[in-house]
Amino acid sequence: MVVPLFVGRDKSLSALEEAMAGDKQLLLTAQRRAKTDEPSEEDMFAIGTVGHIIQLLRFPKGPVKVLVEGRARARIRGFQQSEPFFVCDVEDVEEPEDDLNEVQALMRSVQDVFEDYVKLNTRIPPEMLVSVRTIEEPGRLADTIVAHVALKLKDKQELLETFSPARRLERLGELMQGEIEIRQVEKKLRSRVKKQMEKQQKEFYLNEQMQAIQKELGGGERDEFKNELSELEQKIKTKKMSKEAKERCTKELKKLKQMSPMSAEATVVRNYLDWVVALPWEDKTEDRHDINEAERILDAEHYGLKKVKERILEYLAVTALVPRQRGPILCLAGPPGVGKTSLARSIAHATGRKFVRQSLGGVRDEAEIRGHRRTYIGALPGKIIQSLKKVGSQNPVFLLDEIDKMSMDFRGDPASALLEVLDPEQNNTFNDHYLDLDYDLSDTMFVTTANQVHSIPLPLHDRLEIIELPGYTEWEKLAIAKQYLIPKQAEANGLKDLAITWNDDAITMIIHRYTKEAGVRNLERELATVCRKIAKEYLAGNRATTAFEVTTERLPTWLGVEKFREARREKEDEIGLANGLAVTMFGGDLLSAEVTIVPGKGKLTLTGKLGDVMQESAQAAMSYLRSRAGTFGLSNDFQNKIDVHVHFPEGGIPKDGPSAGIVMATAMASALLRIPVRQTIAMTGEVTLRGRVLPIGGLKEKILAAHRAGIETVLIPEDNRKDVKDVPEGVLEQIAIIPVKHMDEVLRYALAHPQPDEFLREPSSVVDWRIVETMPPADPRDAH
């Protein structure tokens, strides 16, 4: 190819001068790195082109322009000198002979590909195709086409260093094919952009025409738009709002007046102004300061729940004394069906405020709380602002239901967005993304509900005032059924005018044998079923009988077979069977531990679907018994002769927690010593390796479960003595509570030893566990 070059380096200029003075021959070779200003011998490729200088033009200032024609490939054998210019020895490169048929096929293929390339590249003249078709030498054909294809330096050098014409044509075809694909994509993109521009121009032209037509017809829509703006302006002037909000509305209204009513931006601004104006910036309801009336309302709508009611009345008392009081952030935590949501509604009724509820179950988008920015199509404020607009008050009771059911994904974490909402120090300047204005939430009384407190993220948990709502006791359920549920279902099922007598025993039977829950939802369903059965019998008897009695005998007819088995203690004292107590989401329950000893090699087997903590408690109990082997009269290596199997019945139900430690230790001791366990006693407590009994939770529910099961005595940790006051007095009158500090005390009370006072006082003589005879059980009352 013939190419013009601009030469500016001193070495290159000196080389040109020398070549012009001689045969005008010079070697052209590319640099490995173009940014190197002073290349050395290693910076240049070894394969270059021998060129002939056709013309040299000198400019007054600047580089020299030289027109060079490439003649042949050459390989540098060595450099003779590098100053003042490079001089090197070169040798000609011979092209190898290739297979003629292969070369002919490659030539045709490359010519066809080049034709496609020329169609996509307008810079190459069509006459070039005719010239290329006349070339018969394969090497010359490849070198001629390369001169017109836009390739990188690396690819061009690769082709220059490919001496075989066939391989050169093959590689050239691959490179041209890649360039053709790139050109085709560029062509598609240009076509797409052109169509989009034409579409936008068309829409603009049509919109301008429509505006012109509307103007000729009288501009009715424009007049309607002006009327809307006047109404908006009047609302902004009369609406009580913050200074920041008023300034923003005035600014947005000014922008809106300058817009076309048909533009998309005008709709966005109009919707924004509507939202801001509709919010209750300073619209409040008066709090009820009559404490006695508020207490009467709470008691009338909910039975029990003293702690929650007391907290609400405290808040009302403080607001009566200090009007500008920040609303509390309460979290009602408890199992399903205990009345958390309905209690929040009662709080609104008692305080005289409006009520609004927002469920957070399954919410995983942060924008649900804070809203979307106005840049998005269809953007709206978050649920907090939407709910306040809906209720029309700045100080409602705002229920955030199921706060523990929120999740998170790539769209953000709604729990983190709630941190500002539920922080009294920050929520007076709550900033919604859509409004982009500070809104005061400090007067709003937020109430949240949760089933599992540990599911709430810790930073959010720290901002909540947790009020535990434990499951109802059977007496509370009985009272709720008689005072609230039965009248409600009687009215709902059309039995208000009938004389229906509900026996307490029948209601208690429904509670124990047809429901198993902490709340009263299923109880209400079963009572509704009984009411429907009565309604059916009333109509089937032609309304002749108006008096019905609900008894335990009739319940199986109406409700079917009993759904749940009521846990009851064993009647006779047994070896290796101890009564424990557990707390589930349905309340307290009796949990029996069974232990059996078989000959073996010291293996401890635990069954009954036990969790990790419970399994570790069993191991701790076993270690305690082994450490006291001498005191129990067991040989020091007794564990090497036996296998111990601990089992908790109802194996399909998962069990976990440390509070069954003393139960397992007692059952193991009973099985090892062959001394029966008193079945009138139940126990709860965590055991340590030293035999200390540590405190547990859920004492109230556990004692109530023991009372239902017919237990006469409950052993509890000494540190739980303070929690006994939460147990109903009626239960304490029928059951004995014995606080214990050490496992030795537990065994003295629980095991039916003939001499309980002397048991474990002094070490007994060492015996083999297999020959200890079963001792007769002592009177269970002797332990007390």
Secondary structure, 3 states (H helix, E strand, C coil): CEEEEEECCHHHHHHHHHHHHCCCEEEECCECCCCCCCCCHHHECCEEEEEEEEEEECCCCCCEEEEEEEEEEEEEEEEEECCCCCEEEEEECCCCCCCHHHHHHHHHHHHHHHHHHHHHCCCCCCHHHHHHHCCCCHHHHHHHHHCCCCCCHHHHHHHHCCCCHHHHHHHHHHHHHHHHHHHHHHHHHHHHHHHHHHHHHHHHHHHHHHHHHHHHHCCHHHHHHHHHHHHHHHHHHHCCCCHHHHHHHHHHHHHHHCCCCCCHHHHHHHHHHHHHHHCCCCCCCCCCCCHHHHHHHHHHHCCCCHHHHHHHHHHHHHHHHCCCCCCCEEEEECCCCCCHHHHHHHHHHHHCCCEEEEECCCCCCCHHHHCCCCCCCCCCCCHHHHHHHHHCCCCCEEEEECHHHCCCECCECHHHHHHHHCCCCCHHHEECCCCCCEECCCCCEEEEEECCHHHCCHHHHHCCEEEECCCCCHHHHHHHHHHHHHHHHHHHCCCCCCEEEECHHHHHHHHHHCCCCCCCHHHHHHHHHHHHHHHHHHHHCCCCCCEEEECCCCHHHHHCCCCCCCCCCCCCCECCEEEEEEEECCEEEEEEEEEEEEECCCCEEEECCECHHHHHHHHHHHHHHHHCHHHHCECCCHHHHEEEEEECCCCCCCECCCCCHHHHHHHHHHHHHCCCECCCEEECCEECCCCEEECCCCHHHHHHHHHHCCCCEEEEEHHHHHHHHHCCHHHHCCCEEEEECEHHHHHHHHECCCCCCCCCCCCCCCECHHHCCCCCCCCHHHHC
